[in-house]
Amino acid sequence: MTEMADQDIWVVDDEQAVRFVLSTTLADAGYKVESFSQTAEVERALTEGRSPRLLLTDVRMPGEDGLSFLARFKTAHADIPVIVVSAFTDVKSTASAFRSGAYDFISKPFDLDEALRVVERALGSTRDETPPEAQETVDVPQLIGKAPAMQALFRTLGRAAQTAMSVLITGETGTGKELIARALHHESPRARAPFIALNTAAIPAELLESELFGHEAGAFTGAQQKRIGRFEQANGGTLFLDEIGDMPAALQTRLLRVLSEGEFFRVGGRELIGVDVRIIAATHQPLERLVQEGRFRADLLHRLDVIRVVVPPLRERKSDLPELADAFLAACAATMGVRKKQFDRGALKRLQAYDWPGNVRELENLCWRVTALAASDQIGVHEVDAVMHRQTPATGSAWENALALWASEALREGLSSPHAQARAKLDDILMQEALRLTGGNRSEAAQRLGLGRNTLTRKLGSLRPPSSSD
């Protein structure tokens, strides 16, 4: 403890209870602690020639806010780690804190043991980084969440936004992966450059290469003029590749080269095109399993999975449901030009008892429906039951309900050839599972599926032919 005694820690917070709890915990751990109720008091201490070994500060306080103070403090004292402690854990707050030079971000209410561990890590760090220049950001739709899983996610996003590293966003369908990708871009140093999004599952395989890399005039039938691909459109900014697990193998190889070398040829072109693009990819599929099955390149996964962001499903953050629903109802009312509707207590209870297989997107769709169909501004259990029954028939099995949700979303978004894609995916999953169960024996797999062996072989040939034996 003698070594700690020389390590002064300053705690800055306008809440006396927070100052007391933090100061007492740190003092009990052997640190010398001084507390301040506002940044002006810290400024006076600094002008007196005193300085801490570590600073903990709130974000929003009377007078100067903590982030402005943090930026000035780090400019003058780059070697002193600062930990931000705040109840405001949205992406903008966390990203601003890290952009201004914060070592870490602790959300209120906090676990004292975890706060102590963060302090110990900070004091043991040799971090000596000059904070990047503060930058105006562009507002994006607000990511909502006070559940612990979302607060942890926001801290990860705040850190990841400041790097140029590739990010892989994983999570179930409908959890808001594109919204998270946009937040990462708009809180990053690339915020003023383009954000280009592409759903790789929504583009036919034969057109996806041209969509990504562009083509020269005459490169193929119908290519009457040169086209700039998504990589060139995103130059200097961010390219978001949704449903990356559905990318064909040949394009995975081309994507790997671009990530490795930062250059590519347009389809039919001879000019090498160089680009500076940050890749954010997303998937609801287990890519590690796809790698084991030979359906996704391991080296590409390693390139994409530098920073992984895992988005929790709505059933694991139901405490956020009332605030999410209220925000969706407000947005729906504004778009439709009608009065905002509101769920009553019974309706919210019914919503929180549901497991939401379609996640946040399913909740948003429900809010659109009640806004459009409910006669009263007050939405009760009866109205919720009527709309939820229409979304997910109680008589359907889990996979049928999931398919119904996918079909509704695909048709609403204008997905290219949804019937063909669904049929192909159904065949693929059934045959791959049958082959896995039978150890790759096609004859037995065909028998279990109720197909002829030649039919199975033909279907496999039109999909991804796996290794097999008789």
N, C-alpha and C positions, 0 to 999 in steps of 0.2 A: 504493500500500500504506500510505501514511502515514495516510490516513483510517481504514483498518481497524484500525490499531494502537490506536486509542482505544476500539475496540468489544470490551470484555471478554466472553468467552463462558465460561459455567460448564458443565461436563460432570459429571453425577451418575449413577453406575452402580456397582453392587457388583462387577462383573466388571472386573478389572484390565486384561485384554486389550482390552476395549471402550473403556475410558477411554484407554488408550495409543493405539489406532488413531485414534479420533476426535480426540484432542488433537493428535496429530502431523499429521493431515491438515489440521486447521484452522490450526495454527501455520504449516504450510508455505504455506497460502493467505494468510498475513499477519495472522491474528487473534491477539490475546492470549488465552490459554486457561488456565483453572484447573480442576482436576478434583477431585471429591469421591467418596468411596466410600459415603456414606449421607447421608440428608437432615439428620441431626443436625449434621453438619459445615457444611452450608449454613446452617442456622439460626444457628449461632455466628458465621459470617461476616456474616450480615445484622445481627445484634445489634451487631456491631462497626462498623456504619455503611457497610459495603461492599455493592455490588449489581452485578449483571452487566448487560450490554446485551441478552443473550439467554441462555436456560437450556435445556439439553438434559437430560432426565431419564428414567431407566428407570421401569417401572411397579411391578414387584415386587422389593423389596429387603428385607434384614433391617431390623427396626424398622418405622418408619412407611412405608407403601407410597407409591409415587410419585403416585397419583391423589389421595390425601388431602392430601399435601403440595402438589400442584399447585393444588387448590382454595383452600387457605389462602394460597399464594404469590400467586395471581392476585387474591385479594381485597385484599391489601396492595399489590400491584405490578401493577395492571391494564395499565400501559403497556409492560411487559416481555414480549416474546413467549416462549412456552415450546413446545419441540418434544419430544414424547414419543417415546422410542426403546424398542421392546419386541418380544419374541418372541411376545407374546400379541396376536394380531391378529384375534380374533373380534369380532363386531359390538358386544357389550357393552363390551369394553375400549376400542375405538375411539370408540364413542358416549360413553362416560363421560369419556374424555379431552377430546373436543371440548366436551362439556357443562360440564366444569370449566374451560374456557378455553384449551385447547391451540390453538396456531397450526396445527400439523400433526402427523402421526403417521408415524414411520418404522419399518418392520418389520425385525426381525433375522431372518436375516443381511441386511445392507443393502449397497447399492452406494455406495462412498465419493463418487463423483462426484455421484450423485443427492443424497446427504446434504448435500454442499457447496452444491448448487443450492437446496435447501430452506432452508438457513441464510441464503444470500444473499437469497432472497425475503423471509424473515422480517425481516431487518435493513433491507430496503428498504421494508417495509410501514409504513403509518401507522395500522395497526389499533389501535383504542383502545376495545375493547368490554368492558363489564362482564359477567362470566360469569353466565349464568342460574342461578337457585337450584337446587342439587342436588336430585334427585328420585328417590325409590325407583322401581325399574322392576319389571315383571312378567316372570318367566322365560317364554321361548318355546322350542320345540324348537331345539336347537343347530345353527347353520349350521357345517358342518365344512369346513375347507379350509386347507392350508398351501401349496398351489401358488401361484406368483406371481400368476396371474390372480385367484385368490380373495383373496389379501392386498390386491391393488389394489381389488377389489370391497368388501371390508370397510372400507377407508379411505373410499371413496365413501359407503357406507352410514352410517358414523359421522358424516360431515359432513351428509349429507342429512337424517338423523333429527332434527337440531336446528332445521331450518327448517320453515316452513309451506307451502313451495312444492309444486306438483304434481310427481309423479314418474312417469316412464314406464319400466317394466321390460320389456326386450326379451330374447328368448332362445328357444331351441328348446323344443318341447313336452317336458315332463318335467324341466326343469332346476331347478325349485323356486321359481318366481316368486312363488307365494302365500306361501311360507315367508319369502321376503325381504321381502315387503310387511308381513307380521306383525312381523318384526324391526324394520323402520322405524317402525312404529306404537308398539311397546312400548318403544323407546328414545327416543321423542319426548316433548315436553311434553304431548302428548295421551294418554299411556299409560293414564291412569285413565278415559278416555272410551271409548265403544264403537269396536270395529273390526268393520265390516260388510263381508262379501265377497259378491260376486255374479258368477257366470260368465254373461256376456251371451249366450254361444253356447248355453247349456243351457236358456234360456227361450224359448219360442215368441215370434216377433216381435209377435204380437197381444197378448201378455200382458206384454211387457217394460216398456211405458210405465207400467202400473199397478204393476208390481213396483218400479220406480225411484221413482215419484212418489206412489204411493198413489192411492186413489179415494174418492169420496163414495158413500154409499148411493144406489142407483138410477142410477149413472153409466152402466151398461150391463147387459145381460141377465146375471143371476146375481150382480150386485153388491148383495147384500141388506143389507150394513152397511158403514160407513166402514172403510177400511183404511189404515194408516200405511205409507208406502213406505220404501225403503232409505235415501233421503236423510234423512228425518226420524229414522229409527232411528240414523243415524250422526252426528246433530247434536252438535257439539263434538268429534267424534273423526275417524275415518278411514273412507272408503268405498273399497274395493278393487274395481275393475272389471276382471275378467279377460276375456281375448279381446275387447278393445275393438274390434279390427278387424272383428268380425262385427256390430257395432251397426248397425241400419237407419238409412238417411239421415235420416228424419224425427226419430228420437230423437237423432241427432247434433246436430241443430239445437236441440232442447230442452236437451240437456246443455250445449251451448255457452252458452246463456242463463244457466243456473244457475251455471256457472263464472264468467261475466262479472258477474252481478248478485247472486248468492247468494240467489235467491228463485225460486219457481215456484208453479204451481197444481196441486192434485191433479186427477186425471182427473175431469171433471164438477164441479169445484169452482170457487168464485168468490173464495175467500179466498186472498190472497197469502201463501205460507209462506216465511219467511226461515230460512236455515240457515247454520251455520258448519261446513263440512266440508272436510277435506283429501282430495284425490283422488289415489289411486295407481292407475294403469292398467297393464295388462300385455297383451302380445301376442307371438305367435310369427310374425306376419306382417310383411312390409316395408311399413309404413304410408306411406312416401314413394312407393312404387310405387302403392299404392291411391289416393293423392291424385292422381297423374298420370292414373290411369284413371278419375277422377271417382267413386270408390267410398268415399272418406273425405274429410271436409272439411279443407282446409288450415288454416283458422283454429282448428279444434278441435285438430288436431295441435300447433299452436303453443302452445295453452293447456295441453295435457297434457305436452308435452315440455320443461318448464322445466328439470328435472334428469333426465338419462337414465341408467339403470343397465342395463348389458349383462351378462347372466349367461352365463358360458362353458359350453359343452357339456362333458359328462363326458370325451369323448375328448381334450379339451385340458387336462385336469387329472387324468390317470390316477394321478399320484402320491398323490392323495387317496383312491383307490379302497379300499385296505386298511382305512383308518380308517372310511370310510363304510360298508363292508360289515360291519365289526365292530359299529358302532353299530346298523345295521339288524337284524343277527342278535340283538343283545341286546334290542332293542325287540320283535322278533317273539317271542322266547322268553318275555319278561315277559307279553306279551298272551295267549299261548297257555298259559302256566303250565307250560312244559317247560324242560328244561335247555338252556342256550345252546349252539348249534353253532358250529363254527369251520372256516374254509377252510384247508386245508393249503397248503404252498408251491406245489405243482403246480396246485392249483385257482386260487390267486391269479394265477399266471402266465397261466393260460388266460383268466381274467377280464380281465386287463390287455391281452391280445392282441385283445380284442373291441372294436368301435368304438362300441357302445352308442347305437344310433339313438334309443332311448327315454330316454336319459340317466339321471339319478339315479332317476327313478321306475321305470325298467325294472330297475335294480339292486335297488331296494327290493322290487319284485314278485318277483324271483328269490330274494331272501332269505326272503320269506314262503313260497315254494314249497319251498325246501330244508328250512326249519324244519318244515314240515308233512309232507313226504314222505320225507326222508332217514332211514334207520334208524339210522345212526351219528352220534355227536356230531362226528366229524371228517369234514369234507366234502372229498372228493377230486375229481380230474378227471372220473372216471366219473359221479359224481352231478351235477356241474356240466353236463357235456355232455348228460345226460338232460333236465335242466330247461331248459337253453337251447334244445335242439332243440324242446321243446314250446312255447317262447315264440316263436321265430322259425324256422320251417321253412327248412332249407338250400335246398330246392328253390324257394322263393318268390323273386320279384324284390324289389328294395328297396322299391318302393311297396306291394307286397302285404304285406310284413313290417310296414311302417309302419302300413298300414291295420289289420292284425291287432292291433298294439299299441294303436291308438286304440280299436278295437272292444272289446278286453278291458277297457281303462280305463273306457270309456263305460258298459259293462254293469255293471262293478263299482261305479261311483259312481251308478248309477241315472239316467243322463242322459236327459232327456225326448226321446222319439221318435228314437233314434239311427239307425234304418234310414232314416227320411225325411230326416234331416239329412245322412246320408252320401250318399244318392242325389242330393239337391239340390246338395251340394257337388261331387260328381263331374260332374254336368251343367254346373254353372257353370264349373268349371275347364276342361273339355273345350271348351265353346263359346267361352269367352273366349280361349283359346289358339288355337283355329281361326280366330276372327275377327282376332286379332292377326297371325297368319301370312298371312292373305289380305287384309290391309289393310281389314277391315271388310266384305268382300264376302260377304253371307249365302249366296248361291247356291253359291259355291265352298266356303265353310266347311261348308255342309250336305253337299256332295258328298264332301269329305274325311272327314267324320265318318260317312258312310254313312247320312245322314238325308235325309228330304225337306225342301225349303225351308220348307214350311208347318209341319212338325214343329219345326224349329229356331226359327222365329218364335214359335210357341206356347210353347215351353219358355223362350225368352228373356223373353217377356211375364210368365211366372210367377216369374222371377228378377229380375235387374237389367237392363232393356233398355239396351244400350249404343248409342252412335251408330253407324250403319252405312250402307253404300251398296251398290248392286247392281253 
